Amino acid sequence: MNHFLALGRQPVLEILYQDKALLAVNKPAGQLFHGYTKGLPAPLVDQIKSEIQPYVGVVHRLDRPVSGVALFARNSKVAGRLGEQFQQRSLDKIYLTLVEGEPDADHAVLEDILEAPPSTDRPSKGPQACLLSYVKLKTHEGWSLLAIKLGTGRRHQIRMQLSRRGWPIVGDRDYGAQRMLAGTEALDARFSPLALHAARLKLQHPMTQAELIIQAPLPWYWPRELFLEAPDIPDSPA
């Protein structure tokens, strides 16, 4: 049986956290975050509106081939407070990614001026400064597992910065990847996942002010020997 997202198959919502203010779900790779394309499963935002509640406060987004923690506000007041945290980058978001090749340094800060390609709903903003830090967690048969913390939030930033250094994300043929995750080679390109996962989000709860950590397990189709939690990453690795 093909367990990947496919035409005519609406994924089951996997709720990671919910209370009266917040909802966090584990977005599957291949599902649109919002918008609509005929013939595809309903976007994540529309699915939540249909299955949980009519109002959904969208404060960030994940690209279609990316999986992991997707956070939503359950009322407009919370949406405003969360939006401020995202804009001020006071949240701590960790991505895990599996790349081709092996970075020489165990940890580093990457800085570039890059321009993401335009999309149907977001025209290009021109060249922009891109900043991220990474920690190399493990290498295996020509692949490297990295933990990523973003310093800026540009479209396709992680994909572009890693590919530029010869470390394309596994499955990311748009940015030069030669290898795919096992079992994904014959998938419709619209549902083919990248080995890029929003693994952990640490934030201040917008109502209680308490620290809240939300984690999403790695997808089942990632190599089993790489399953582990996302670690802390220093803001400015030495």
N, C-alpha and C positions, 0 to 999 in steps of 0.2 A: 504493500500500500504506500502511495506517495503522501508523506506527511507534510510536505511543503505547501505553502500557500499557492492556490491555483484558481483558475477561472471557475466561478460558480461556488466557491467555498468561502464562507465567511468564518474568520477565525473566532475562537472562543476568547472572550475577554479574560485575561489573567490579572486579577487585582492584586497589587502589591501592598497597598495601604489605602485606607479610607477613613474619614471621620466627617463631621459636619462641614468642615471647611475645605478639605483636600481630597483628591482622588489621584492615585498613581497606579498605572497599569504597565505591564510588560509588553511593549509594542513588538509584534513579530516583524521580521524583515519581509519586505514585499508589500506590506499594507501602506497605502497612502495615509498621511497624517490628516490632511483635510483636502478639500477640493473633490472633484469627481471625474472619473474616466469611465465611459460606457463599457459595460461588460466586466469591470473589475469589482472585487468585493467592496462593500461600503467603506469609506475612509474611517479611521479610528474615531475622529471627532463625531461623525454622524452615528457611528455605532454606539458610542457612549450616550448620545442624546436619545437614541431609540431605546436602549436597554436599561439605562440608569436614571437619567434626569434630563429635562429639556434644555437646561442651561449648562453650558460648559465654558469656563473661562480659560482661553488658550493663552499661555504665557511663554511658550517656547515651542519648538518643533523638532522632529527627527526626520531625516530624509527617508524616502521609501525603502531603500535597501538596507537601512540601519535598524538594529533591534535595540531594545532596552527600556530603561525607565522613562516614562512619559508622564509628566505631572500636570494636573489641571486644578483650577479653582472651582469651587462649587457655588460661589456667589460673587457678585461684582466687587464687593469690598475686599475680599481675599485676593481677587484677581489683581487689583491695583497694588496691593502690598507685595504679592509675589513678583509682579512685573518690575517693581523697584529693585528687588533682590537680583533679578536676572540682569537688569540694566546696569546695576552697580557691580555686578560680578562678585557679589558677596557669598554666593553659593559655591559649594565645592562639588564639581561634577567630574567623575572619573570615567573614562572610556577604556575598554580593553580592545586591542586590535592585534590581529595576526598578519604579519607582513612577510613578503619574500625578502631573503637576504638577512644580513645581521649588521646592525649599527656597531661601529667600533667602540663608542663610549657606552658605558652602562647606564648613564643618565646624562641629559643635556637639555638646553633650551634652544629651540629653533625659531629663528626670526626671518621673515621673508616679506616681500612686497609682491602680492599675487592678485590676479583677477579671475574670479570664478566665471564659468560660462553662463550666459543668460538662460532662464527657464521661462516657461509660459506664464507663470504667475509672479516671477521676480526678475526684472531686467537687471543686467549687469550694472554694478555701481562703480566700475572702473577698478584700477589697481588699488589694493588696500593693504595695510600692514597686518601681518599674521604672526601670532606668537603662541607657541605651545611648549610645554615641557614633557619629557617622557622618561620613563624608567624601563630598562630592559629586564624582563622577568625570567625569560627562559628561551632557549634555542632548541630546535628539534628538526633535523633533516632538512636544513636549508630554510627553515621558517624561524621567525622570532616573535615572541609574545611581548607586547609592549603595553604599559599603562600610560595613559595620556591625560594631561590636565591642560585645558585651554586657557590662554591668557586673553584671547580675543575670540569673538564668535562669528567668524565669517563662513559663508556658504562653501561647502566642500573643502574647508580649510585643512582638516586632518588628511584627507585624501590627497590634496595637492602638495602639502608640505612633505609628506612621507615619500610620495612618488618622485618628487624632485630630487631626492637624495638616493634614488635607486632602491627604495623599499616600498613598492606598491602594496596596497592592502590585498590580501588573498581574495580573489573573486572580483576585483575591481578592474575589469577589462578596459573601461573608459580611461583609466590612468595607468595602463601598461602592465597589468598583472598577467602572468602566464599560467598561474595555477588557480584552481577552483577548490572550494570546499567539497569534500567527498559527497557524491550523490547529487550535486547541483549542476553538473556539466550539461545535462539535457533540458534543464528548466527553461521555460519561457523567460526571456531576458527581463520582463517586467517584474518577475517574482524572484529572480536570482539574488540571493543575499550576499552582502559583503561580510567579511570577518571583522566587523566594527560594531561594538556593542556598548551602549550607555549603561555601565555596570552599577554605578553608585551615585546617589545624589544626597549631599548633606546640606541642610538648610536650617534657617530659623523658622519655626512654625509661626505663621503670620498672625495667629490669634493668641497662643499661649506663650510665645517667645522662646519655648524650649528648643534645644537642638534636636533635629529629626534626621535620621539616616535611613534612606530607602535603597535597597539593593535588588537587582534583577539577576537571577542565575543566568549563566551562559547558555545559549541555545544548544539543544541536544545534538545538533549536527557538527558542532566544533569538535576537534580531536579530543578524545577522552582524557589523555594524559595532561591536557592543559587546563582542566577545570580547577579553578581556585578563585578566591575572593580578590577584589581589587584593593591594592594597598594604598596607603597615603603616599603622596608625591610631594616633594619639596617644591615651593614656588620658584626657587632659584637654585637648581642643583649646581654644586661646585664643579 
